Amino acid sequence: MKCSVIMHTTSDKKNGRSIMSLKMVKKFSHFSNKVTPRVCIVGSGPAGFYACQQLLKLCADVHVDILERLPVPYGLVRFGVAPDHPKVKNVINTFHKIAKNSRVNFMGNINVGEDITVEELKNNYHAVLLAYGSDQDKVLGIPGETLNNVISGRQFVGWYNGVPFDKDLKVNLDTEEALVVGQGNVALDIARILLTPIDELKKTDITSYALEQLSQSRIRKVWLVGRRGPLQAAFTTAELREISKMQNCTTMWRSEDFQAIEEHLLNLPRPKKRMIELMLNNLSHTTFAKENSTKMKILAPIFFRSPKEIIGTNFVQRVILTKNNVTGDNFLTARAVPTCFEEEISCGLVIKSIGYKSVQIDKDIPFDQCVGRIINSYGKVKDNLYAAGWAATGPTGVILSTMTNAFQIGNLINQELDLSHPKVGTKRLIEIFKEKNVAIVRFEDWEKIDKVECERGKILGKPREKIVDIAEMLKIALS
């Protein structure tokens, strides 16, 4: 509170003169009564950082705390983007600048739901944004799914990308044929990693233990199975073009999967049309591929098939597929309907890339267990609680679509900030973590880990050698 001296002029009617009098008036300055907006973001992946960026842009005095379960930031950019796609990871440069902003405070090694509750966050911040992604698997629900060497795409990606929880995944690559269920970009990433020459992978930040096993891999053919047709394939043209240009690898299509597809070309959106044209162009080289298949590795996409049963005594040996028909006028929403026809494919490895699910990290989060995402309406969950990214939308889209979603939620939070009461924010969280003996990894602590990883990578001729043990991360960060 500030005091101001106000000069008042009063009139003395009796003597016919004006009298100047000074009165001390208490006055609240505009600035002394201003409440600092405090926002907490749970999750340091693309959704979290882009939402933070938007808040910093829209609100000149907002303070943002970003909480992360692991001691390291960046989420799927670090752990999801394929190691042979370094340009995609350039967004980390943007996130680094955001984290270094004086109004942003990164706190790693914080497990929301255990170390602190969502209710506690809501009580200490004007808004809380849940942007912790999706880290559970959808299941096929078929016999044989629990056999050895039937693994999830999420775990396989985590294994070669250095997710601490997936570093001990048992993967047996001593087989000639692998089958990937799913036809999204992640499925194509997995197929490409399995088929890429080892000398190319050595130049990436792939984990050393994965590199060692892949160097001994006998896999020479990867089946890529989709339940619907080419029109419904979820991978992008860029991903398909990349794998079609790989050294000593060819794509072997089935001509029967493309019957009558050309009649749809004129009515397709341009991106989908380009992808179908690329498939048809590749299809024309299938005869050459078959003649030279003994000399090259093979990607074999097949459509209109769903796994019915995985067979093996201990390890997977073969997969029975059901043939589907696709029904519906809209090719985007067309459904796969099983028929009585079946097909059997021999393989020694099955990777399920059929999508991720989010989890309910706290009982106070409204959650749809069937779909696997936070219940929300255009990002609003309830009161001062919001959700963005895959935790809110499900695992759809790429980094660009996640950015768009995060910007929208950032706008919404800024519009709805209730600043009628001050919030403690960071100070109270630090007290809580101190009481519970939880070690906080600040951004400058992460930079110590980053430096060590880059130094180790340089010795090996790689961009970085990721540290995959949380205890080692903490030892470096807190030293």
ChimeraX attribute file (.defattr): number of C-alpha atoms within 10 A of each C-alpha:
attribute: neighborCount
match mode: 1-to-1
recipient: residues
	/A:1	11
	/A:2	12
	/A:3	11
	/A:4	13
	/A:5	11
	/A:6	12
	/A:7	12
	/A:8	10
	/A:9	10
	/A:10	11
	/A:11	11
	/A:12	10
	/A:13	8
	/A:14	6
	/A:15	7
	/A:16	8
	/A:17	10
	/A:18	11
	/A:19	10
	/A:20	11
	/A:21	10
	/A:22	10
	/A:23	11
	/A:24	10
	/A:25	12
	/A:26	12
	/A:27	12
	/A:28	12
	/A:29	12
	/A:30	9
	/A:31	9
	/A:32	9
	/A:33	11
	/A:34	12
	/A:35	15
	/A:36	17
	/A:37	23
	/A:38	23
	/A:39	28
	/A:40	26
	/A:41	26
	/A:42	26
	/A:43	30
	/A:44	29
	/A:45	25
	/A:46	28
	/A:47	35
	/A:48	32
	/A:49	27
	/A:50	26
	/A:51	27
	/A:52	29
	/A:53	22
	/A:54	19
	/A:55	23
	/A:56	20
	/A:57	13
	/A:58	13
	/A:59	13
	/A:60	11
	/A:61	14
	/A:62	18
	/A:63	22
	/A:64	27
	/A:65	22
	/A:66	24
	/A:67	28
	/A:68	27
	/A:69	18
	/A:70	21
	/A:71	23
	/A:72	26
	/A:73	28
	/A:74	22
	/A:75	22
	/A:76	20
	/A:77	19
	/A:78	20
	/A:79	20
	/A:80	19
	/A:81	20
	/A:82	24
	/A:83	24
	/A:84	18
	/A:85	12
	/A:86	14
	/A:87	9
	/A:88	13
	/A:89	16
	/A:90	11
	/A:91	14
	/A:92	17
	/A:93	9
	/A:94	12
	/A:95	20
	/A:96	15
	/A:97	10
	/A:98	19
	/A:99	22
	/A:100	13
	/A:101	13
	/A:102	9
	/A:103	15
	/A:104	20
	/A:105	19
	/A:106	24
	/A:107	27
	/A:108	24
	/A:109	21
	/A:110	22
	/A:111	16
	/A:112	20
	/A:113	16
	/A:114	10
	/A:115	15
	/A:116	16
	/A:117	15
	/A:118	21
	/A:119	15
	/A:120	14
	/A:121	24
	/A:122	19
	/A:123	14
	/A:124	21
	/A:125	22
	/A:126	26
	/A:127	24
	/A:128	26
	/A:129	29
	/A:130	27
	/A:131	28
	/A:132	28
	/A:133	29
	/A:134	22
	/A:135	14
	/A:136	15
	/A:137	18
	/A:138	17
	/A:139	13
	/A:140	16
	/A:141	11
	/A:142	11
	/A:143	12
	/A:144	19
	/A:145	18
	/A:146	14
	/A:147	18
	/A:148	19
	/A:149	21
	/A:150	22
	/A:151	20
	/A:152	22
	/A:153	25
	/A:154	25
	/A:155	22
	/A:156	22
	/A:157	23
	/A:158	23
	/A:159	24
	/A:160	25
	/A:161	25
	/A:162	25
	/A:163	25
	/A:164	16
	/A:165	13
	/A:166	17
	/A:167	19
	/A:168	11
	/A:169	14
	/A:170	13
	/A:171	16
	/A:172	16
	/A:173	19
	/A:174	14
	/A:175	15
	/A:176	16
	/A:177	21
	/A:178	25
	/A:179	25
	/A:180	25
	/A:181	23
	/A:182	27
	/A:183	25
	/A:184	21
	/A:185	20
	/A:186	22
	/A:187	24
	/A:188	24
	/A:189	24
	/A:190	21
	/A:191	23
	/A:192	22
	/A:193	20
	/A:194	21
	/A:195	25
	/A:196	18
	/A:197	17
	/A:198	16
	/A:199	10
	/A:200	11
	/A:201	18
	/A:202	20
	/A:203	16
	/A:204	20
	/A:205	26
	/A:206	23
	/A:207	23
	/A:208	17
	/A:209	14
	/A:210	16
	/A:211	18
	/A:212	12
	/A:213	13
	/A:214	23
	/A:215	15
	/A:216	11
	/A:217	17
	/A:218	14
	/A:219	20
	/A:220	19
	/A:221	25
	/A:222	25
	/A:223	21
	/A:224	23
	/A:225	23
	/A:226	25
	/A:227	26
	/A:228	26
	/A:229	20
	/A:230	21
	/A:231	19
	/A:232	19
	/A:233	19
	/A:234	17
	/A:235	17
	/A:236	16
	/A:237	18
	/A:238	11
	/A:239	16
	/A:240	18
	/A:241	14
	/A:242	11
	/A:243	20
	/A:244	18
	/A:245	11
	/A:246	15
	/A:247	13
	/A:248	13
	/A:249	22
	/A:250	26
	/A:251	25
	/A:252	24
	/A:253	23
	/A:254	13
	/A:255	12
	/A:256	9
	/A:257	15
	/A:258	17
	/A:259	9
	/A:260	8
	/A:261	13
	/A:262	12
	/A:263	9
	/A:264	12
	/A:265	15
	/A:266	9
	/A:267	9
	/A:268	14
	/A:269	9
	/A:270	11
	/A:271	10
	/A:272	19
	/A:273	18
	/A:274	15
	/A:275	21
	/A:276	22
	/A:277	14
	/A:278	15
	/A:279	19
	/A:280	16
	/A:281	11
	/A:282	17
	/A:283	18
	/A:284	13
	/A:285	14
	/A:286	18
	/A:287	12
	/A:288	12
	/A:289	21
	/A:290	15
	/A:291	9
	/A:292	12
	/A:293	19
	/A:294	10
	/A:295	12
	/A:296	17
	/A:297	24
	/A:298	23
	/A:299	25
	/A:300	17
	/A:301	21
	/A:302	21
	/A:303	24
	/A:304	20
	/A:305	25
	/A:306	24
	/A:307	21
	/A:308	20
	/A:309	18
	/A:310	24
	/A:311	19
	/A:312	14
	/A:313	9
	/A:314	11
	/A:315	18
	/A:316	21
	/A:317	20
	/A:318	20
	/A:319	23
	/A:320	17
	/A:321	21
	/A:322	20
	/A:323	21
	/A:324	22
	/A:325	15
	/A:326	17
	/A:327	13
	/A:328	10
	/A:329	9
	/A:330	8
	/A:331	16
	/A:332	10
	/A:333	11
	/A:334	16
	/A:335	17
	/A:336	19
	/A:337	16
	/A:338	18
	/A:339	11
	/A:340	7
	/A:341	10
	/A:342	15
	/A:343	13
	/A:344	15
	/A:345	14
	/A:346	16
	/A:347	22
	/A:348	22
	/A:349	27
	/A:350	26
	/A:351	22
	/A:352	23
	/A:353	29
	/A:354	20
	/A:355	20
	/A:356	23
	/A:357	19
	/A:358	25
	/A:359	19
	/A:360	16
	/A:361	16
	/A:362	15
	/A:363	11
	/A:364	11
	/A:365	21
	/A:366	14
	/A:367	21
	/A:368	14
	/A:369	13
	/A:370	7
	/A:371	14
	/A:372	23
	/A:373	24
	/A:374	27
	/A:375	21
	/A:376	20
	/A:377	11
	/A:378	15
	/A:379	24
	/A:380	19
	/A:381	20
	/A:382	13
	/A:383	11
	/A:384	19
	/A:385	22
	/A:386	26
	/A:387	32
	/A:388	34
	/A:389	31
	/A:390	25
	/A:391	26
	/A:392	27
	/A:393	23
	/A:394	19
	/A:395	19
	/A:396	13
	/A:397	14
	/A:398	10
	/A:399	18
	/A:400	10
	/A:401	13
	/A:402	23
	/A:403	20
	/A:404	15
	/A:405	22
	/A:406	26
	/A:407	22
	/A:408	17
	/A:409	26
	/A:410	26
	/A:411	16
	/A:412	16
	/A:413	24
	/A:414	18
	/A:415	11
	/A:416	12
	/A:417	14
	/A:418	14
	/A:419	13
	/A:420	9
	/A:421	10
	/A:422	16
	/A:423	20
	/A:424	14
	/A:425	22
	/A:426	20
	/A:427	10
	/A:428	14
	/A:429	17
	/A:430	15
	/A:431	11
	/A:432	15
	/A:433	15
	/A:434	12
	/A:435	9
	/A:436	11
	/A:437	10
	/A:438	14
	/A:439	16
	/A:440	21
	/A:441	22
	/A:442	18
	/A:443	21
	/A:444	14
	/A:445	21
	/A:446	21
	/A:447	15
	/A:448	15
	/A:449	23
	/A:450	19
	/A:451	12
	/A:452	17
	/A:453	18
	/A:454	17
	/A:455	16
	/A:456	16
	/A:457	19
	/A:458	13
	/A:459	11
	/A:460	14
	/A:461	14
	/A:462	18
	/A:463	20
	/A:464	22
	/A:465	23
	/A:466	23
	/A:467	19
	/A:468	17
	/A:469	13
	/A:470	16
	/A:471	11
	/A:472	11
	/A:473	23
	/A:474	21
	/A:475	10
	/A:476	16
	/A:477	21
	/A:478	15
	/A:479	7
